[in-house]
Amino acid sequence: MQLDIATLFSLLVIQALALALLLPLLMGWRAASQGARLAQLSMGLQGAGWLALLSAAMVAERMLGTLAMALISASLSALWLALGCWLGAARGRRLMLALPALIALAYALLYDSYALRVGVSNAGFGLQLLWLCALLARPLRNQEPALTRRSRRWRGLLLVCLLLLAVLTFWRGALAAFDTAAYPSFYSPHPVNVLAAVLSNVALVLSLASVLVAWRGEIEAAFVRRVQSDTLTGLPNRRAFTERAVDMMAMARRYQEPLLLSLFSPDGLKPLGEQQGAEQVERLLQRFAHCLEAQLRPGDLLARVDEECFAVLLARSEDQGPQALHQRLTLALRESAPEQPEQALSYSAGWARLRHGDRDIEDLLRRADAALRGARRSGGGGLAAEPGAEQ
């Protein structure tokens, strides 16, 4: 079967334009994330770029050819930015944003020299493709393990496809620059052109699949964060706290290290709500959570485990740890809003130590809560330890 170059690239244009219309229908636009919008933009730019390149063979060759270079390069930059939203930002943002203009400018200035304009433009495209490959090959960080494992397949397939396309792009540029007779035009039936056309169609389909899977992963990650986060403060909720505490307790027991739990509850929230309203209580809780979070050490775990209660698991902490945290938090609250009434800045706290017989975090929470109630009975504004903690 003989593959016609013009037919292959016409099919590429049709696919790219169809996908550019399809993605907004699937993802939406107004409610879509930045990554989703950039992916949609990438598909649209690519379709418009290939359309301009095919049209340049019939009319306004110089102008449409230059426009095509800018649009195709911009589509690669938009795809790089979209993947960066999903996989984590990478270096080179400014250069990637500047390359479409640089490639188009070089193409326009060197237009009278076929070897130079095609060689330079393909070198620019090849560089962008390699940059995309580097982003896909980079290890993911700060993502849910399940989502990271799931992304390996589509990242691997797209990486291989784009890497091959980069090789063909550099090959095509080298032929145009150094062996023009073997590659006299974009539509010449050279094997590298046929391979590039076929692979471009494959890459377009893989890009669509990758974008949809990455977008789905983004939605799932947002759902996980929402399920495990407190809506008011943004801190982990009780469910997330309970799950993460399992690992911290296991590590403490394995290495025979101390693990302490402190509970904090602002005083006077009920009368404050009756006097100034629920919004004032919410602002106070947000400020309290922010101040408490700022006092933590690396490795400590903070969560809002109840409407008025915050829990902190202090890893590798001696018995002086809760008292030191209590002092730092008291100072931070006073400095955060010195104009607030003293009652609104006070809180009660209680702490407990992990014991050998504790079955789960609930046992530790019960003893710390008993200490917290003891601090409240003493008038509030202080820190209390569980009975026997000093032993």
Buried (B, 14 or more C-beta within 10 A) or exposed (E): EEEEBEEBBBBBBEBBBEBBEBBBEBBEEEEBBEBBBBBBBBBBBBBBBBBBBBBBEEEEEEEBBBBBBBBBBBBBBBBBBBBBBBBBEBEBEEEBBEBBEBBBEBBBEBBEEBBBBBBBBBBBBBBBBBBBBBBBEEEBEEBBEEBBEBBEEBBEBBBEBBBBBBBBBBBBBBBBBEEBEEBEBBBBEBEBBBBBBBBBBBBBEBBBBBBBBBBEBBEBBEEBEEEBBBEBBEBBBBEBBBEBBEEBBEBBEEEEEBBBBBBBBBBBBEEBBEEBEEEBBEBBBBBBBBBBBEBBEEEBBBBBBBEBBBBBBBBBBEEEBBBBBBEBBBEBBEEBBEEBEEBBBBBBBBBBBBEEEBEEBEBBBEBBBBBBBBBBEEEBBBBBBBEEBEE
